[in-house]
Amino acid sequence: MMQQQAYTDSTELRVQVSASGLAVVTLNRTQVHNAFDEAQIARMTKAFEALGTDETVRAVVLRGAGQHFCAGADIGWMRRAAQADETENIEDARRFSNMMRAVAYCPKPVVAVVQGVAYGGGMGLACAADIVLAADNARFALTEAKFGILPAVVGPYVVNAIGRRQAMEMALTCRVLSAQQALSIGLAHQVVAPEAIDGALLEILRGLLRSGPAALREIKSLFSSLPIRPVDDATSKVTAQTIARVRATVEASEGFAAFVDKRDPSWVAEPELI
């Protein structure tokens, strides 16, 4: 395992990749509870775009160093952006939006490991991930209204993750959710004691690394495009075309053969925590 200079050139964002294809992206601005500024946004966008196209990477873990996952936007950055002219203000917000898209639409599964606070944009990052593993000391909130702003860029990801009504209530009231409350509304998928995080993470990663890499990419692509509404003819056509195409691939052939032969498929790997 090694730090990949192709992904980041700063100690404020650590990117490591194991031999099994597990990438760990660690927010490392502990002095501000891992809040992100414009420089960190650029690093995150570059890292996730690169990880998404790296064929050796099979899954990505996003976590925060120290006691907290991410406190959201660095207040210094937000004040600088507010004082910029309109054109630069908009471009800055678009760069933030691009970072969120890079995480949400990374073709590899993204697992967010949340401890301590996940406030504002930090909660947005958790919502952009595919799987959220939370320590029982985790706290989630959309706190933007307290500063006279709103969770605009992260809003679509929050609504997609927990639904419009839950998202609306959280954004309007700035209410802080405990880990168990986050679990109850589907924001977190699993809650464990802090000392059990690594073991629980390994189990999640073990499941991901037993699945076909191309199949996982297909799942992310298809599920991201499916509307939440009654299944119409267009959706039926897309899903039928997708399975017809995928079951004729080399990866599917290996999966079928492994099942018949009572052996592991060639892609199965054991995850390593970095």
N, C-alpha and C positions, 0 to 999 in steps of 0.2 A: 504494500500500500504506500501511496506517496501523495504529496501535495502536487496538484496539477497546475503548472504555471499557465497552461493554455486556458484555464478557467478563471483565474484571479491572480492579481499581483499585489494583494494587500493582506495583511494579517487580520483586518477587520472582517473579512469573509474567508473562511477556510473551506477548501474543497478537496476532499480526499476520495480516492477510488480504490477499492479492494480488487484482488485478483478474481473474485467471484462476480464482479460487475456491479457491486453496490457502491453508489456515490453518497457521501455524507457532506451536506452543505451546512456549515455552522455559522450563524450570525455571531460575531465576536466584537461587539461594541458594549461591553458589560458596564462601562462607566455611565451609559445612558439607557441601561436595561435593554440593549440591542435595538433601540430605535433606529430607523433608517433615515439617512439624508440623501441628497442628490448623488453623492459619490457611491454610496452603498446601493442605491437603486441601479446605477449603471453597472456595478459589479454583479448584482443579482441577475439582471437581464442577460448579461454576457454569459454568466455561468450556466443558467438554465437553458439558454439557446444552444450552447455548446454541448451540454449533457444530453440534450434531446437528439442531437445528430450523431453522437458518439455511439457507434455500434457495439462497443464493449460494455457500455453501461446498460444495466437491466432494470434498476430501480434507484430512486433518489430519496434520501432521508433529509428533511429540513428540520434543524433544531437550533436552539439558542444556547450559547455558552453561559455559564454561571447560573444564577437563581431564576432567571426569567427567559421566556421564549422571545417576546418582542413587544415593546411598549408602543409600537406604531410609529408615527412620524416624529422625527426630531423637531422640536419646537423652533430651534434656530433655523432649520431649513424652511419650515413653513413661513416664518417671518420674512426670510430673504425672498421667497417666492412671492409673497404678498406685496412686497415693495418693488418688484420688477415691473417693467412695462407690460402691457396687455399681451403682446406677442410672445415674450419670453415666459410670462406666467402660464399661458396656454401650452407652450412647448414643454415646460417643466411638468405640467400635469399629464401631458401625453406620455412623457417618459415614465412617469409613475404607472400609468395605465399599461404601458408596454411591459413593465416588470410583472404586473399582476397576470397579464396574458401569458407571459413566458412560463410562469409557474403553473397556471391552470391548464394550459394547452401543451405542456411538456408531454411528448408521446410516451414517456416512461412513467410508471406509477410513482406518485409522490406521497410519501408518508410524513406528516408533520408530528413531531414529538413536542408536546407543550407542557411546560412547567412554569409556575409563577404566572405572571401576567401575559395575556394576549389581548391587548387593548387596541382599538382603532384599526390601523393598518395591520397590526399584528394579528388581530382576529380575522381580518381580511385574508391574510396569508394562510391561516388555518383553513378557512373556507375554500380557498383556491386549491388546497391539497386534496388528494383523493381519499386518504385515510387519516384520521386524527387519533393519535394515542395520547391521552392526557394523564399527567400525574394528579393525584387527588388534591394537590394544593394549587392546581391551575385555576385561573380566573379569567373570564371572557367578558368583554364589554365593547360597545361602540360609544366612545366618549367624545366624539367630535363636536356635538351640539354644545357641550360645556365651554368650548372655545369660540362659539359663534359661527361654526362651519358645519359641514355635514359629511357623512361617509359616502361621497359620490362615486369615487373610483372603485372602492371595494363593494359598494352596494349590490351590484349585480351578482357577485360571487356569494355574498351573504344570503340574498334572496334565493339563489339556486340551492344553497346548502340547507337552509332551515325553513324556507317558505316566506311568503310576503308578510303575513301577520306577525310572526315571531320577529322577523327582521325590523318591521315597523316599530313594534313596541320597544325593542332594544335601542333603536336609533333615537326615538323620541324621548325616552326616559333615562338613557345612559345607565341603565341598570346593570350591575355586575352579576354575572352568573357564576356559580360554583361549578366545579368539574362535574358533579352529579347532575346539576341542572342542565349543563351542556349536553350530557349524555342523554337526558330525557327528551331533548328536542332534536336529537340527531346531529348536533354540532360536533360532538366527540363520539367515536365509535367504541372506545374502551377506556376505562379509568382504572388505574392501579396505583399502589403506593409508590412513592419516588424510588425506593430501593428495588422495586420490581419492574421498573421501566425497561431496562436492558433485556430482561428475559422475555417480556411481552413483545418488545420490538423484534427480537430474534424470531419469535413464532410467526409474526406477520411477514417478515422477510422470507422466512423459510417457505411459507405458502406462495409468495410471489415468485421465488426462484424455482419452484416446482412446476410452474405454469410456463407454457410456451411464450418466449419473448415476443414473437409476432402476434400471438393471440392477445396478449395484454395490450399491445398497441392498437389492435383492431377494436378491442373492448372500449378503450378510451375514446377512440375516434367515433365509434357508433353511438355509444351512450351519450356523448357530449352533444350529438346532433338530434337526439330523439326528443320530440316535444312532449310535454306532460299534458296529454289530452287523449280523447278516444282515438284508437288506432284506425287511421284512414287508409285508403288504397295506396297512397304514395308511400306511407310508412311501411306497409306490408310488402310492397315491391322492393324497397331498399333493403329491408331485413332479409328477404328471400335471396336477393342478389348477393348480399354480403356472405351469408353462410354457404351459398353455392360456390362462390369464389374461394373462400378460405378453406373449405374442406378438401379442395383440390390441390392445396399447397404441399410443398415438401415437408414443412413442419407438421401439418396434420397427418400426413402419411406416417411420419415417425411416431407421432403420438398414438395412432391406431395400432401400429406394429408393436410398440412397447406394451400396450395393454394386452394384446393377444399373446405376446411372448412372456408376459408376467415379469417385466423388467422396468427399470426407470428409463424415461426418455433421455436422449443424449444431452438435453439442455439443463437437467437438474443439477443444481449446485448448492453447497452449504454456505449460508451467509456468514460474514465475519463483521463484527462490530469494530469500528475504527475509533 
